[in-house]
Amino acid sequence: MSEELRKFSAAHNLPLVDPRERFVELLGEDVPRERYFLSAINDHPNNAGYAEIAELVADAFEPRQSPQ
C-alpha cells in the first residue's frame, strides 16, 4: 500500500483496506493463484478474489459482532 494512500486515509479519517495480507494468508502452500486471481501470473482478482476484498471492506466499515 502506498504511503500516499495511507496519508490520505489518515487525513480524511477513512478506513484503509489493504488486502495483501489476506491474500498472502489465502495463498498458502499448494493453493493455486487461479483460485483468487484470473491466472497464475495475473494480479487481477477473479470473482472469489473480489468476494474476499468485499468481505474486508465490509468488515472495515461494520466489524462483525461476536456471538453473545
C-alpha positions as CSV (number, residue, x, y, z in Angstrom):
1,M,0.0,0.0,0.0
2,S,1.5,3.3,-1.0
3,E,2.4,6.0,1.6
4,E,0.1,8.5,-0.3
5,L,-2.9,6.3,0.3
6,R,-2.0,5.9,4.0
7,K,-1.7,9.7,4.4
8,F,-4.9,10.4,2.6
9,S,-6.8,7.8,4.7
10,A,-5.4,9.3,7.9
11,A,-6.0,12.9,6.8
12,H,-9.7,12.2,6.0
13,N,-10.4,9.7,8.8
14,L,-11.2,7.0,6.4
15,P,-10.6,3.2,6.9
16,L,-7.8,1.9,4.7
17,V,-8.3,-1.7,3.4
18,D,-5.1,-3.4,2.3
19,P,-6.0,-6.9,1.0
20,R,-2.4,-8.0,0.6
21,E,-2.1,-9.8,4.0
22,R,-5.4,-11.6,3.4
23,F,-4.3,-12.9,0.0
24,V,-0.9,-14.0,1.5
25,E,-2.9,-16.0,4.0
26,L,-5.2,-17.4,1.5
27,L,-2.5,-18.4,-1.0
28,G,-0.6,-20.7,1.4
29,E,1.3,-23.7,0.2
30,D,-0.2,-25.6,-2.6
31,V,-3.0,-23.1,-3.2
32,P,-3.1,-22.1,-6.9
33,R,-3.3,-18.4,-7.7
34,E,-6.1,-19.1,-10.0
35,R,-8.4,-19.8,-7.0
36,Y,-8.5,-16.0,-6.4
37,F,-6.9,-14.4,-9.5
38,L,-7.6,-14.6,-13.2
39,S,-4.4,-16.6,-13.8
40,A,-1.2,-17.7,-12.3
41,I,0.6,-14.6,-13.5
42,N,-2.2,-12.0,-13.3
43,D,-2.8,-9.8,-10.3
44,H,-6.4,-9.0,-11.2
45,P,-8.9,-10.8,-8.9
46,N,-11.5,-13.2,-10.1
47,N,-15.0,-13.5,-8.5
48,A,-13.6,-15.4,-5.5
49,G,-10.9,-12.7,-5.1
50,Y,-13.4,-9.9,-5.3
51,A,-15.5,-11.7,-2.7
52,E,-12.6,-11.7,-0.3
53,I,-12.0,-8.0,-0.9
54,A,-15.6,-7.2,-0.4
55,E,-15.6,-9.0,3.0
56,L,-12.5,-7.0,4.1
57,V,-14.2,-3.7,3.1
58,A,-17.5,-4.7,4.8
59,D,-15.6,-5.6,8.0
60,A,-13.7,-2.2,7.9
61,F,-17.0,-0.3,7.9
62,E,-19.0,-2.6,10.1
63,P,-17.0,-5.1,12.1
64,R,-18.6,-8.5,12.7
65,Q,-20.2,-8.9,16.1
66,S,-19.0,-11.8,18.2
67,P,-21.8,-14.2,19.3
68,Q,-23.2,-13.3,22.7
